[in-house]
């Protein structure tokens, strides 16, 4: 290639990167600052649950047989993988989650250039849109509380956004259908509601040009491969039969009735309604650009992500903020993809490019969207809880600081006691043998992880024994006589769990019990009263063989009356 042509290619590469860089740079610092501060936050309840499960698996426990959990093996496996990378430390765990999330965000953005332009995008242009997506998607991620980061939905989004990147890439890559099927199939093993995105992926495959049957076959093979890999992995670390029973039978029959909300009730929740409106607005923009053929068919999956997220929220009926992750991430990716397509259209010379008369209007729309993305990101980040709480990096700068009362009490809530859990863990390590098992009654098995003690039974959640929340949900949600039938099933499940627990306790008495006051989904304020009123036989066993020896705030530790 001669020098003038080489210089022209270099200039085009630089100019192609400029639009994304102009939009991304204003918010880059604030997003990076928020990520830095978020890395110093402690883990919440759900992250602690999965940390315990992952650790228990490394100690020889069989997943779903020895630890009863309603979540999919993908989440357990990801936590176990993060363990290998040093994720047992909370700060390192946060860093790993943020690093992987930003990498996936950047990958999705790097796939945007070339949606319209005939000339292949340069590496620099892809990198610039990767930065833009990392800033915009990273910004929406860091507007969630620390409690809502590194959640099941955000981890499943790694696979959904990876599939979006596969679909967005150049059309002359048939293996992308296999990759998309593989990723979306794996997401279904994180949460069953993510089957919605797998269906959207199949529809995306069908609408694309080319050999549709062969492409759909590639997609199906990818999904089947992910299913086979997940089951092989589960068979090596868990009980496949127990997983299927819990995931597909028990969860819909019992856990679906815990804190249920109707669609109207969900939209009355501000943390649901606001992201839903953002997702709807972004989807409307994407749909409009698809109608005028600025966004090509391979971007339709991206346009559908917020809708899939809202369907997932409705199916779960809980309305927790972290359930909205695919909605907000999808909306942000639509913004990036729309901006990239508009930029490509302006630079393109062909049927997809705007006519001469429309070019000025097109340029105005493109610049307007770019300005909106830049200004909105900077303005919205002012509401990031991490930027509003810079003390996380001050009090949590060291490992000692992150275990201090001054630091952990900032995260304490009515039903969550991070400092007291560490006090309890220290006590358990001092008063039980390393191979001693501990039975908890509450919702925080993280205390077992901190103490390095395995659970005495598979029941690490109080709601497996106290089924009042699920029982009441069934009675309120379903019409008679369906609610009576559902309630009977729930009562029977709770009774079966109690019988099984007592058999296990008699066969292998725990080295200690830990009861939590104010536990979520409990019926009474104290753990002892809740257990006594809801499962009197289990409480009678506790009272006969154990006595309270220590109390750390709302956490009570019971040791055997006669040392074994």
Secondary structure, DSSP 8 states (H G I E B T S, - for coil): --HHHHHHHHHHHHHHHHHHHHHHHHHHHHHHHHHHHHTT----HHHHHHHHHHHHHHTT--BTTTB--SS-HHHHHHHHHHHHTTTTSHHHHHHHHHHHHHHHHHHHHHTTTTSS-SS---HHHHHHHHHHHHHHHHHHHTTS-GGGSS-HHHHHHHHHHHHHHHHHS-TT-THHHHHHHHHHHHHTTT-GGGHHHHHHHHHHHHHSSS-HHHHHHHHHHHHHHHHHHHHHHHHHHB-HHHHHIIIIIIHHHTGGGTT---HHHHHTSHHHHHHHHHHHHHHHHHHHHHHTTSS-GGGHHHHHHHHHHHHHHHHH----GGGGHHHHHHHHHHHHHHHHHHHHHHH--STTS--HHHHHHHHHHHHHHHHHHHHHHHHHGGG-TTTT-THHHHHTSSTTGGGSHHHHGGG-BTTB-HHHHHHHHHHHHHHS-TT-EEEEESS-THHHHHHT-EESSS--SGGGT--HHHHHHHHHHS-TTHHHHHHHHHHHHHHHHHHHHHHHHHHS--SEEEEETT-TT-SSSSHHHHHHHH-HHHHHHHHHHEEEEEEETTEEEEEESS--
